[in-house]
Amino acid sequence: MSVIESAVVGSKRLEQILKTRFGAEGRGLHEYVTSVESELPTDVVKQIRYIASVRNRVVHDNGEINDLDAFNRLIDELEQRLNAIYEYAQEAARIEEEKHLAALQRVRDVREGAPPEALSSAAQPDPQKTAIKWIAIICFTLVIILVVKLDHDWKKIRLVAQLQ
């Protein structure tokens, strides 16, 4: 794959994730990331903007990519991080929805005249389900931390390689 193809295809992959998973709007990667910037970590936004700038330089100014493999790895890492962020947000939204539905059910029960002892037992969350939810949240958080750490380590390796 040529440099131009790598830049365009990689950018399109990120655009697709931003558009389909985060509801990004606009024309091109810069506008997409701007439209969902508040939902993403600052470092992810900066890296996506870097990819967009390199893509534009390669396509419009016949620029080159110094390390094409590192560029492609960064795109892969961003794809993984965006997907992890999305999955984490979906899980958090699902948990909030369950809480909301449980509260609505308690209101219905009160309207239907349920005895207080039935309401208090229904209002108690299942400890096993709660523990599983927290484990899932912790796992998603650890995945995000690991991806950030790997990204940081790759940057160090690239810097050391450039200095040699």
KOLDO-525692 format. One record per residue: x, y, z of N, C-alpha, C, O in turn; residue in three letters. Coordinates in steps of 0.02 Angstrom, whole numbers. Each point is the difference from the previous one (the first is absolute). Example, Ala and Ser with C-alpha at 12.3 -4.5 7.8 and 13.67 -1.06 7.14 Angstrom:
BEGIN
R,n_c1,n_c2,n_c3,ca_c1,ca_c2,ca_c3,c_c1,c_c2,c_c3,o_c1,o_c2,o_c3,resn
R,660,-284,390,-45,59,0,45,60,0,52,-1,33,ALA
R,-70,54,-69,42,59,3,-39,55,37,25,55,8,SER
***
This chain:
BEGIN
R,n_c1,n_c2,n_c3,ca_c1,ca_c2,ca_c3,c_c1,c_c2,c_c3,o_c1,o_c2,o_c3,resn
R,43,-59,0,-43,59,0,45,62,0,49,3,37,MET
R,-66,44,-79,40,61,-5,-11,45,61,-45,-12,41,SER
R,85,63,-35,-5,47,56,-68,35,-2,-33,7,51,VAL
R,12,14,-110,-65,35,-6,-56,-47,19,-46,19,37,ILE
R,49,-81,-62,-52,-49,17,-3,-12,75,-55,-3,29,GLU
R,112,-5,3,2,-11,72,-32,58,38,-39,-10,46,SER
R,57,70,-67,-26,60,34,-76,6,-8,-36,14,47,ALA
R,13,-26,-108,-72,8,-15,-40,-57,33,-51,13,33,VAL
R,74,-74,-42,-37,-57,28,-1,3,77,-51,-12,31,VAL
R,108,28,-1,3,7,73,-47,54,25,-35,-10,50,GLY
R,35,67,-83,-45,55,20,-73,-21,-7,-41,15,43,SER
R,25,-49,-97,-69,-23,-11,-22,-48,54,-58,1,21,LYS
R,104,-44,2,-18,-47,53,-19,38,64,-49,-17,33,ARG
R,88,68,-16,-15,40,59,-64,40,-9,-41,5,46,LEU
R,32,23,-106,-61,37,-14,-61,-44,9,-51,21,28,GLU
R,55,-83,-52,-57,-46,4,-18,-14,73,-59,-2,17,GLN
R,109,-9,25,-14,-13,71,-31,62,32,-50,-6,36,ILE
R,78,64,-49,-26,62,30,-72,12,-23,-42,22,39,LEU
R,28,-36,-102,-66,13,-27,-51,-51,25,-54,20,24,LYS
R,69,-84,-28,-49,-51,17,-8,-11,75,-55,-11,24,THR
R,110,15,13,-4,-16,71,-12,62,44,-33,-5,51,ARG
R,60,62,-72,-5,60,42,-48,52,-29,-14,50,33,PHE
R,-11,-62,-94,-47,47,-31,34,64,-24,-32,53,-2,GLY
R,95,-58,-17,37,59,-23,-31,27,-64,-28,-37,-41,ALA
R,34,103,33,-26,33,-60,54,45,-29,46,21,34,GLU
R,-53,-8,-98,46,45,-34,27,-30,-63,-26,-50,-26,GLY
R,78,82,0,33,-24,-60,74,-10,16,37,49,9,ARG
R,-17,-110,-5,70,-14,14,14,-12,73,-40,15,44,GLY
R,99,-41,-32,19,-23,67,4,58,51,-21,-8,57,LEU
R,47,66,-78,4,57,46,-69,20,25,-10,10,60,HIS
R,-38,-4,-105,-67,20,19,-35,-54,41,-37,16,47,GLU
R,48,-79,-65,-30,-54,39,24,2,72,-40,-3,47,TYR
R,105,8,-37,26,-1,68,-21,63,38,-11,-3,61,VAL
R,4,59,-94,-24,61,33,-72,-10,25,-17,23,54,THR
R,-24,-57,-93,-70,-8,19,-10,-46,60,-52,3,32,SER
R,100,-46,-17,-7,-46,57,57,8,51,11,-43,42,VAL
R,25,98,-47,59,13,41,-14,-8,75,43,-25,37,GLU
R,-102,47,-14,-15,-3,71,-9,-71,26,2,-11,60,SER
R,-11,-37,-105,-10,-70,21,65,-40,2,0,-58,20,GLU
R,55,89,-42,63,-37,-7,54,30,45,-1,60,14,LEU
R,48,-103,7,57,27,38,42,47,-44,3,-8,-61,PRO
R,28,57,92,39,50,-35,55,-31,-43,11,22,-56,THR
R,24,-72,83,55,-30,-39,-26,-35,-63,34,0,-51,ASP
R,-93,-30,55,-29,-32,-59,-17,52,-53,12,-9,-59,VAL
R,-41,65,82,-17,54,-47,63,26,-35,0,10,-60,VAL
R,53,0,99,63,25,-29,29,-49,-51,23,20,-53,LYS
R,-25,-84,69,27,-50,-46,-42,-5,-63,28,-9,-55,GLN
R,-93,14,61,-43,-1,-60,14,61,-43,3,-5,-61,ILE
R,5,63,93,16,60,-39,67,-7,-35,9,24,-56,ARG
R,39,-56,89,65,-13,-31,-9,-43,-63,28,16,-53,TYR
R,-67,-70,59,-13,-44,-57,-33,40,-57,19,-7,-58,ILE
R,-67,49,75,-35,40,-50,48,49,-34,-3,9,-61,ALA
R,47,21,99,48,48,-28,50,-35,-47,16,25,-53,SER
R,8,-83,75,47,-38,-42,-35,-21,-64,29,5,-55,VAL
R,-90,-30,61,-39,-20,-59,-7,58,-49,10,-8,-60,ARG
R,-29,66,86,-9,59,-44,66,20,-33,1,17,-59,ASN
R,54,-19,97,65,18,-28,20,-49,-56,26,21,-52,ARG
R,-38,-85,64,18,-51,-50,-42,7,-63,26,-3,-55,VAL
R,-90,13,63,-46,2,-57,5,66,-38,2,0,-62,VAL
R,1,56,96,-3,65,-33,68,30,-15,5,40,-48,HIS
R,46,-56,86,65,31,-10,54,-50,-20,60,16,2,ASP
R,-80,-76,-22,48,-52,-19,51,-13,54,59,-14,-14,ASN
R,-80,20,76,45,-12,57,15,-73,9,-31,-43,-32,GLY
R,78,29,75,20,-69,14,-14,-14,74,-8,45,40,GLU
R,5,-109,-24,-5,-22,69,67,-31,18,21,-49,-31,ILE
R,12,78,80,67,-24,18,1,-73,20,44,-38,-22,ASN
R,-90,17,63,-3,-69,24,-70,-27,-12,-44,7,42,ASP
R,33,-37,-100,-66,-23,-20,-25,-54,48,-60,-2,15,LEU
R,104,-42,8,-21,-52,46,-26,30,66,-51,-22,25,ASP
R,86,71,1,-22,33,62,-66,36,-11,-44,-1,44,ALA
R,35,32,-102,-62,34,-17,-58,-51,-1,-53,13,29,PHE
R,63,-70,-61,-52,-51,-3,-14,-30,69,-58,-14,16,ASN
R,110,5,25,-10,-25,68,-41,50,41,-44,-20,39,ARG
R,58,84,-48,-38,51,36,-74,-3,-19,-43,6,43,LEU
R,29,-15,-106,-70,-5,-23,-32,-62,32,-57,4,23,ILE
R,92,-60,-22,-26,-61,31,-14,11,75,-52,-21,25,ASP
R,99,53,9,-8,14,71,-60,46,12,-38,-10,48,GLU
R,30,61,-90,-56,45,7,-66,-36,-11,-49,12,35,LEU
R,48,-57,-84,-61,-40,-12,-17,-40,63,-58,-1,21,GLU
R,107,-31,8,-11,-39,61,-25,44,57,-47,-18,36,GLN
R,79,74,-27,-21,45,55,-70,27,-11,-40,2,47,ARG
R,25,19,-108,-67,26,-14,-53,-54,13,-53,14,29,LEU
R,67,-75,-50,-47,-55,12,-7,-14,75,-55,-14,23,ASN
R,110,16,14,-2,-12,72,-39,56,35,-40,-14,46,ALA
R,50,75,-66,-37,57,29,-74,-8,-13,-41,10,44,ILE
R,24,-28,-105,-70,-10,-19,-31,-56,42,-55,8,27,TYR
R,89,-65,-22,-27,-57,38,-9,19,73,-50,-18,31,GLU
R,98,54,-3,-5,22,69,-61,46,10,-38,-8,48,TYR
R,28,54,-94,-57,46,4,-66,-38,-7,-48,16,34,ALA
R,47,-65,-78,-61,-40,-9,-16,-38,64,-58,-3,21,GLN
R,108,-26,11,-11,-37,62,-24,46,55,-46,-17,37,GLU
R,75,76,-32,-21,49,50,-72,22,-12,-40,6,47,ALA
R,22,4,-111,-69,20,-17,-48,-56,16,-56,12,24,ALA
R,76,-74,-36,-44,-57,14,-13,-5,75,-56,-13,21,ARG
R,108,24,20,-8,-3,72,-47,55,24,-43,-11,42,ILE
R,52,71,-69,-44,56,18,-72,-14,-21,-47,17,37,GLU
R,38,-48,-95,-68,-17,-24,-32,-51,48,-60,6,14,GLU
R,98,-54,9,-26,-50,47,-23,34,65,-52,-17,27,GLU
R,92,65,-3,-18,36,60,-65,39,-11,-44,0,44,LYS
R,38,32,-101,-59,39,-16,-62,-45,-4,-53,17,26,HIS
R,60,-74,-60,-56,-46,-6,-21,-28,68,-60,-9,13,LEU
R,108,-5,31,-16,-24,66,-38,53,40,-48,-16,36,ALA
R,68,79,-43,-35,55,35,-71,7,-27,-47,11,39,ALA
R,38,-17,-105,-67,4,-29,-44,-57,26,-59,9,13,LEU
R,88,-68,-8,-38,-58,25,-22,12,72,-56,-18,19,GLN
R,100,48,22,-19,14,69,-58,50,3,-45,-7,41,ARG
R,46,57,-86,-55,48,-3,-65,-36,-19,-52,13,31,VAL
R,54,-57,-80,-59,-38,-20,-26,-42,58,-61,-5,12,ARG
R,107,-26,24,-19,-42,57,-36,42,53,-50,-23,29,ASP
R,75,83,-15,-33,44,48,-69,19,-23,-48,-1,39,VAL
R,41,17,-103,-66,18,-28,-50,-58,6,-59,11,10,ARG
R,85,-71,-17,-43,-59,2,-13,-23,72,-35,-49,11,GLU
R,64,84,37,-12,-15,71,40,-58,28,-24,-35,44,GLY
R,84,25,-68,42,-54,26,17,14,73,12,58,18,ALA
R,-10,-110,24,18,11,71,72,24,7,42,-17,-41,PRO
R,-28,58,92,67,28,9,55,-51,3,54,11,-27,PRO
R,-66,-69,59,54,-49,4,17,-28,-69,58,-17,-12,GLU
R,-107,11,-32,14,-23,-68,42,51,-38,44,-18,-39,ALA
R,-59,83,51,38,52,-33,72,2,24,46,8,-40,LEU
R,-36,-16,105,69,4,26,42,-58,-26,59,9,-13,SER
R,-89,-69,7,40,-56,-26,12,8,-75,53,-20,-25,SER
R,-101,48,-11,8,10,-72,52,54,-14,33,-1,-52,ALA
R,-27,49,99,47,55,-11,72,-20,12,46,36,-20,ALA
R,-35,-92,53,68,-22,16,31,-32,-62,-27,-48,-28,GLN
R,85,74,6,33,-29,-59,30,-68,17,19,-12,57,PRO
R,-15,-30,-106,31,-66,8,75,10,8,32,26,-46,ASP
R,-2,-46,102,71,12,11,45,-33,-52,51,27,-19,PRO
R,-71,-86,-5,40,-34,-50,0,39,-66,53,7,-32,GLN
R,-111,18,11,-4,40,-62,40,64,8,34,22,-47,LYS
R,-39,9,105,37,62,12,75,-13,-5,37,39,-30,THR
R,-14,-94,60,71,-17,-2,23,-12,-72,54,22,-20,ALA
R,-95,-57,-18,18,-14,-70,3,65,-40,45,8,-41,ILE
R,-91,37,52,1,65,-35,64,38,15,31,28,-44,LYS
R,-12,-27,108,60,37,19,63,-33,-28,47,34,-20,TRP
R,-47,-100,17,57,-35,-31,5,19,-73,55,11,-26,ILE
R,-112,-9,-9,0,19,-71,26,71,-9,40,13,-45,ALA
R,-62,33,87,23,69,-5,75,4,13,36,36,-35,ILE
R,-12,-72,85,71,0,16,40,-29,-58,53,26,-17,ILE
R,-78,-80,-14,35,-31,-57,5,49,-58,53,7,-30,CYS
R,-108,27,13,1,48,-54,50,56,15,38,22,-43,PHE
R,-37,1,105,46,53,20,73,-24,-7,42,37,-24,THR
R,-29,-99,46,68,-26,-6,21,-8,-73,59,12,-16,LEU
R,-105,-30,-27,17,-5,-72,19,68,-27,49,6,-36,VAL
R,-86,45,54,15,67,-23,68,23,27,40,29,-37,ILE
R,-27,-43,101,65,19,29,56,-37,-35,52,29,-13,ILE
R,-61,-93,-1,51,-40,-34,14,28,-69,58,4,-21,LEU
R,-110,14,-16,9,27,-68,38,66,4,44,13,-41,VAL
R,-60,29,90,35,64,8,73,-13,17,45,34,-26,VAL
R,-32,-82,70,69,-16,20,40,-26,-60,57,20,-10,LYS
R,-87,-65,-30,34,-26,-59,15,57,-49,54,2,-29,LEU
R,-101,43,21,11,57,-45,59,42,25,42,21,-39,ASP
R,-40,-10,104,55,40,30,67,-35,-10,50,32,-17,HIS
R,-49,-99,28,62,-38,-10,23,2,-72,60,6,-13,ASP
R,-106,-11,-35,19,3,-71,30,68,-17,48,4,-39,TRP
R,-75,48,68,28,66,-12,71,5,25,44,29,-33,LYS
R,-31,-58,92,68,-1,28,47,-39,-46,56,22,-13,LYS
R,-79,-80,-10,42,-42,-43,16,37,-64,58,0,-23,ILE
R,-108,33,-7,12,37,-62,49,58,12,42,14,-43,ARG
R,-48,19,100,44,57,16,72,-25,7,46,31,-26,LEU
R,-37,-86,62,67,-28,9,29,-22,-66,59,11,-13,VAL
R,-100,-41,-30,23,-22,-66,21,60,-43,48,-4,-37,ALA
R,-85,58,42,17,60,-38,66,32,24,38,27,-40,GLN
R,-27,-32,105,60,31,28,63,-40,-17,55,27,0,LEU
R,-63,-91,-14,58,-41,-16,17,7,-70,48,-31,-24,GLN
***
